[in-house]
Each structure stands twice: as structure tokens, then as C-alpha cells.
Amino acid sequence: MTEPITRETLLDATLVEPKTTAHVEIRRISIAPGFAGGLHSHNGPVLGSILEGSAIYQVEGEPERVLHVGDVFVEQQDARIARFDAGEEGVTFLGYFLLGADEGPTITMH
């Protein structure tokens, strides 16, 4: 008999800088085909999952990897993200922004 519910851990991320989280903002983000996001960082941890398309993802100083539908990722607070570039078909993903009280998500371009 097949179980009616299955649970699979896709990501168990340790935060480099633990953060008191007062709220989480979830955004559906779409990037046009071939667009290169550029070197950037965020003011808090961002966790995400790819819904459509693909992206080239690279934390500065680490190897790049291609994210496909169903893949998950984490961008640590203040980590320098060297690449989050949309593939040929573009990319749509959900981004979960962990935020402190009275804090909104910010992106810093480097």
C-alpha cells in the first residue's frame, strides 16, 4: 500500500549568521530569458525554489551550478552572489526572505 502522504527534506540550511526572524516575505520572482542578475547580496537569508525554467547560480568563490525546476537554494545574509542568471527559457522562483521586525528585503548590487 502506498502512503497517502510523503515528506521529503529538500533543504536543511544552517544560517551562517543566525537572525531573529519576525516575519517572512515570500515573493514569486521571474527573470527574463538570458538576463544576468549581477553580483549582489541581501540583508537577510533568502531561501528559494525554482518553479519554471532554469538559472545559473553561484556564490562568490564557489563553483557555479545550474538550478532546474524543483531545485532549492539558499543565499546567506550578506553573502556575495556572483551569479543568478536566467537560462534560455527564463526562470521563475519563489524567494522566502527572513526578516526582522520592521525590516523589508533589500538587495545591494556590488
C-alpha positions in Angstrom: 0.0 0.0 0.0 1.3 3.5 -0.9 1.4 6.0 1.9 -1.2 8.9 1.4 1.4 11.5 2.4 5.1 11.6 1.8 7.6 14.1 3.2 11.0 14.7 1.7 13.5 17.2 3.0 14.8 19.3 0.1 16.9 21.7 2.1 18.2 21.8 5.6 20.3 25.0 5.7 22.3 26.3 8.6 22.3 30.0 8.7 25.9 31.4 8.9 24.6 34.5 10.8 21.6 33.4 12.9 18.8 36.0 12.6 15.9 36.8 14.8 13.0 36.5 12.4 9.8 38.5 13.0 8.3 37.8 9.6 8.9 36.0 6.3 8.1 37.6 2.9 7.5 35.2 0.1 8.0 36.6 -3.4 7.3 35.0 -6.8 10.2 36.3 -9.0 10.5 36.0 -12.7 13.7 36.8 -14.7 13.7 37.3 -18.5 15.5 34.7 -20.6 19.3 35.2 -20.6 19.2 38.1 -18.1 22.3 38.2 -15.8 21.4 39.4 -12.3 24.8 40.7 -11.4 26.9 40.5 -8.2 24.6 41.2 -5.3 23.8 40.5 -1.6 20.7 40.6 0.6 20.2 42.0 4.1 18.9 38.6 5.4 18.9 35.0 4.4 16.9 34.1 1.3 15.7 30.6 0.6 14.2 29.7 -2.8 12.8 27.0 -5.1 12.7 27.0 -8.8 9.2 26.8 -10.3 9.9 27.2 -14.0 12.9 27.4 -16.3 16.5 27.4 -15.0 19.2 29.6 -13.5 22.9 29.6 -13.2 23.6 30.1 -9.5 27.0 30.9 -8.0 28.1 32.2 -4.6 31.3 34.2 -5.0 34.3 31.9 -4.6 32.3 28.7 -5.1 31.6 26.7 -8.3 28.5 27.6 -10.3 25.6 25.2 -10.6 22.5 25.1 -12.8 19.2 25.1 -10.9 16.3 23.4 -12.6 12.6 23.1 -11.7 12.2 21.7 -8.2 15.8 22.6 -7.1 16.2 24.7 -3.9 18.9 27.1 -2.9 19.9 29.4 0.0 21.6 32.8 -0.2 23.1 33.6 3.2 22.7 37.1 4.7 25.4 39.4 3.2 26.8 36.6 1.0 28.0 37.9 -2.3 26.0 36.1 -5.0 28.2 36.2 -8.1 25.5 34.8 -10.5 21.8 34.3 -10.5 21.4 34.3 -14.3 18.3 33.2 -16.1 18.6 30.3 -18.6 17.5 30.5 -22.2 13.8 30.0 -21.2 14.0 32.4 -18.3 13.3 31.5 -14.7 10.6 31.8 -12.1 11.2 31.0 -8.5 9.8 31.5 -5.0 12.0 33.5 -2.7 11.5 33.3 1.1 13.0 36.4 2.8 13.6 36.0 6.5 13.2 39.5 8.0 13.5 41.2 11.4 10.8 43.4 12.9 10.0 46.4 10.8 12.5 45.2 8.2 11.9 44.8 4.5 14.0 42.9 2.0 16.8 44.8 0.3 19.3 43.9 -2.4 22.7 45.5 -2.7 24.3 45.5 -6.1 28.1 45.3 -6.0 
